[in-house]
Amino acid sequence: MQLPMTLDGRRRTRWLAPLALTVLTLPAVTACTSADDKPAAPRGEIAFGVLAPLSGPDKARGQDLVEGARMAVDDLNVRGGIIGLHVSLVPVDDECLDDGGKEAAKQLHLTESVAGALGGVCDGAAEAAARVLGGNGLPFLITSANAPTLVSAEDTPTAYLTNGTPYQEALATVHWMAYHASQRLAVIADDTPESGYLVNQVISVSSPVPKVVSKQTLPAGKRDLAAAATTALAANPDVVYWAGPAQESGQLAAALRKAGYKGKYIASAASESPDFLSAAGKDGAEGAYVITTASPQNLPAAAAWTNRFAKAFGHAPGRDALQAYDALRALGQAVTQTGKVDPALNSEQLANLEDSFTTFLGELRFAPDHTVKYDNHLVLTVKSGAFTVADTLRSDNGS
């Protein structure tokens, strides 16, 4: 099902029903081949760097990212590698710190066989790495950090974002509201810069419909969610949007329902959490929507991949693993299209990935500003106390 919708004359959203995901397949990967089909023996090696926090508080995410890349390496090598070259990884710890990202990128540059890199969980580390790698001409797919300022033609010319930006999350949110014919919007956020930025983006793309009838920014400390619900409902909204932590999101959803609100409740990605479900309770959570980035668990087409990952690494994959898996395959695709290991040419090819290259969400394409053209957001809704996919949103950033 496709319901294209234009808000400003140039930005469109692709709506894909959950069943459509099942037909989006990756290039065939088999665990064994016959003697006649056996790939030719590799004639050399091609390596890709992985910049991730392998120490510190974000270590688990970094490990997930590296494991997703390893999964892609194994799948590519089963098929004979990339242009006949055996694929390997060079993981480097960026510690999720600016200095760590800079030093990790320098270390990769000194590794002669590295043809490109992926990774970047934290914005500061990713930006520092992108500056170094860009100066050395190495393509860099930033898989997890998503600030649009990370990609710049002047400062980071070889960097590309594979994760949807906050603007794209806002655009997806408003498109979902428009799809449901929402007319009157109440917006509530905490006072963090991240929430404020996201809310302002939602407001900027919501005009003229839905009309913003109430806006609140709740101060730090103990926030009175019941009072916030009362203030919002005084404006008679048919949709309430929250950008902020999961637990407070749940408290707000519960307060709204307790006050008799029958309209839609939509929250930002942070609310995809057990903390939201427990704080909202059954009545508050049921029917709520969350606009979030895709995870393996929320993509029916990724079920077999998720099972293979769990068997290989002993735990379920997270978003970082899925992003890294697709990013490494994209780097390999760029080399395949070029036909040789040439970082400058390979970086250019990332902007021109062929139609045959797909992910679990369909096409991976980049806009001229090197942000992802069709982002990875989807809509979850709560049914019987659990998150389930309501639909997917693929937002064309219009760049």
N, C-alpha and C positions, 0 to 999 in steps of 0.2 A: 504494500500500500504506500503510495506517495502522495502527500498533501503539501505541495510547495506553497510557501507563504512569504510574501515580500512585505517587509516593514518600512523600508526606506528606498525602495526602487532598485537596490543592488544586492542586498543580503538575502540569501535564501537558506531555508533549513530543509534537510532531507529527513523524512520520517520513515522509519523502517519498522514494520510490525515484527514482533519477536519471532514469528515463524520464518520470516525472511532470513534471519540470521543463520538458519540451518543450511542454507544453500551456499553460504560464503565459505569456501574452502581454501586451504593453503595448498601450495604445490605438493604433490604426493611425496610422502616420505615413508619408506619401508625399512623394516629392520633387517631384512635379508633379501638377497637376490639370487637368481639362478646363475650358473657359471657363464651363460651367454650374456646376461645382463649386468654382470659385475662391473662396477665403475673402474676406469683405468686407474692404475696406481698413481698417487700424487707425484708431481715432478718438482715440488718445492713447497714452500710454506707462505701463508699470508696470515698476519696476526692483527687483531683488533684490541685496542685498549679499553678497559672498563674502569671508569672513575666512580668510586662509590665509597661511602663511609664504612670501612671495615673495622673500625674501632669507635669507641664512644657511644653516646646514647642512641644514635641512629644505626648502630651496627646491624640490627636485624633487617632493616630495610636494605642496607647495602649488600648483605649476603643474599637476600631475595633477588636483588638486581643482578648480581653476578651469576646466580644459578639460572636465571632466565636466559642470560647470554650463553651460558654453557649448554643449555638445552638446544639453542639455535645452532651452536657449533656442532654438536653431535648430529643433529638432523642434516646439516649441510654436508658433513663429512661422510655420512652414510651414502649420500648421493654423489660422492666423488669430489667434494670440496667446491671451491670457487675457481673457475677457469682452470681446473686441473690442479689447483694448489690446496694443500691440506690447511685447514683453518685452525687457528689456536687463539687463546685469550691471554692478555696481559693485564690482570687486575691490579689496580693501584689504589691505595687508601688516600682519599682526599679529606677524611675526618669531618666532612661537612663544614669546613672552615675556609675562609678566603685564601689564606696562605697555603692551606693544604691542597686546595684545588690548583693553585699556581704551581706548587712543587710537583704535584702528581702529573700535571700536563708536561712539565719540563722533563720528567723522568720518561714519559712516553716518547717524547721527541728524540731522546737519546737511544731509543730502541729501534734499530734500523728496519726491522721487519714490520713495524706497525704501519698499517695503511689507513687507519682512521680510528675513531673512538666513539664511545657511547657512555651514557650515565649522567650523573648530576642529580642528586637528591635535593640539595639545599641551594637556594638561589645564589648566595655569595660564592660558594665553591664552584658552582657551574659557570658563573660569569668569569671568574678568574681563570678557570681552565680554558674557557672559550676564547679569551683574549690571547693566551699563549698559543693554543692550537691554531687559531686563525692566523697568527703571525707566522706560523711555520707551515701553513697551507694544508693542515690535516683536517679532513671532514669530521665533524663532531655532532652527533645526534643527542640532544639533551632530552632524556627520557622522562624525568619526574618533575623537576623544577619547571615552573610554567610562567614566570613573569615575562611579558612580551619584551621588556627591556634587555633580556638576555641575548637577543639576536639583533645585530646592527650591521648594516652594510659596511660601515667604517671600522668598527672596533672588533666585531666577531663575524667576519664575512663567510666563514665555513661552518658556522653553527646553525642548526635547525632545531625547532621545538617539535617533539612528537606528542606532547601532552597539550590538551586544550587550555587556553588562557582563561583568566577570570572574566574577561570580556565575553568570551564564547560561552562561559557558563551562564552569564547574565542573559545573553541572547537566547540561549536554549531555554532558560527559565521563562522569559517573556513569550517566546513562541508557544511554549506549552500552555501558558495562560490564555493566549489568543486562540489556540486550538480548542480550548474549553469555553470560549466566548466570555471570558472574565471581563468585567466592566469597571470595577472599583477595587483598587489595590491599597492595602495597608502594609507598610514596610516597617520592620523592626530590626535593629542591629545592636550589637554591643559596641563599645567605643574603641575597639582595636583598629589599626589602620587597614588590615585585611578585610574586615567586615565592612568598614566604611567605604572602601574602594568598590567592593562587590555591589553594595547597595546603590551607590551612585551610578554604577554601570547599569544596573537593573532599571533605575529611574530614567536614565538617559535613553534607553531603547524602548521604554514602555509607552512613550508619547506617540499618538494621542490615546491609544487604548492598550491596556487598561489605564484608566485615569488614577493617578496617585492621590488618594484622599486623606492619607495619614502617613506621617513619617516620624519614627521615634529612634533616638540613639540612647541606649541605656548606659549609665555610668558604671565605672568599675566598682568592685566590691559586691555586696549583696544586692542583687537586682530584684525588684518587685515585679515578677512576671504577671501576677494577678492584676496589678494596677495597669501594667502595659496592655494586657488583654482588654481591660475596660476602656482604656483610651482609644485603642484601635477600633473596637466595636462601636464606639460613639459616632464614628464616621460612616457606619453602615457599609463595610466592605463585603464583596463576595469572594475575595481571595486575600489571605494574609501570608506574607512572606517573611521569613526569619533568616538572617545571616549571622551565625555565631555558633557557640559550642553546643554539643549534642544534648547535654543534660538540661541546660536552660531551654533549649528548643523543646524538649519533652515537657518541661514544666509549663511553657507557654501554650503548647498544644492542649494540654490537660485543662489549663485555665480557660482557654477559649471555649472548649466543649462544655465545661462546667457552667459557663456563662450563657450557654444556649446557642452558640455559634454553629450554624449549619453549612457554612460555605467551605471552600477549599483551603487547606493549609499546605504550604509549600516551603521547604527548607533547603538551605545550601548543603553542599557535599558533606560537611562535618557531621550532619545529623544521621548519616548512615552508620549507626553505632548502636550497640546494645544499651548504651547509656540513654539514648533517646527513647528506646522502647520501654525501659524500666521507669524512667521519669514521667513519661506520658501516660503510662498505664494502658489498659486495654481500650478504654473509651477514647482517650486522647490520641493514641497512635493509629487506631484503625482508620484507613482511608487517607492518611497523610501521604504527601508526595515528597520525594527528595530528588533533587537534580545533582547527579554525581558523575564522576568519571568511571568508565567501565572497568570492572574487575573480572578475572576469569570465572568466578563463581556466578556472575550475573550474565554470562554469555553462553547460551545453550550450545552454540557451535564450538565452544572451547572445552566442552566436557571431557572429550577423549584426551585432549592435550593436558588438561588439569590432572586427570588420572595418571597419565604418564609421568608428569612432573612429580606428583606425590610419591609414586613408586620409586623414582630415581633419587629423590632428596629426603624422603621421609616426612614431608609436611606439605600442606597445600600451598600453591603459589599465591602471591599477592599481586597488586597492581604493578609494582616495580618490576616483577619478573615478567609479566606479560608485555610491558612496554619495552623492556630490554630485549626480549625474544624478537619482537617485530623490528626493533631498531637494528639489531645485528643483521637480520635478514635483509633489511633495506640497504645497509652498507654493502652487503654482499651483492645485492642486485645492481647497485651502482657500478661495482667493479665488473660484473658480468656484462652490463650494457657497454661499458668502455672497452672491455676486452683486454685490459691490462691494469696493472697496479700503478696508477698515476693519481696521487692525492688531489691535485688541482682538478683534473678531469673528473675524477670520481665525485668530488664535491659538487661540481656542476651537474652531474647526472642525478644527484639526489633531487634536484628541482624538476627532473623530467623522468620520473619512474614510469615504466611502461604499464599499460592497462592490465597486463597479465599478472602484475604483482599485487596481491591482495593480502589482507589481514583478516582476523576474525570479525572485524567491523566493516570490512569491504576495502575500498581504495585507501591507500595512504598517499596523499599528495600534499605538496607544500605550496603556499602562496608566495608571491614575489618577496614579501618581507620575511620569509623563512619561518613563519608560524605555520602550524598544520592547517591545511585548507578545510578539511572536513574533520571536525573535532571528535573527541571520544566520550562525549557526555551521553548519559541515558537517564531515563526516568524510572525511579523505583516507587512503589507504593506499598503500604503495609496492609497485608491481608492475614487475618487470623494470627496476629502477633509476630509476623515475619516479613522481611523485605522480599519483594518479588518484582520482576521487571514489568513495568507498565508499558514501556515503549522505548525505542532508542531515538536519539536525536543526533543528526549529523549536521552540524552547523557550518555553512560555508562562510568564512570570515570576510569574503568580498574584497580581499586585498588585490 
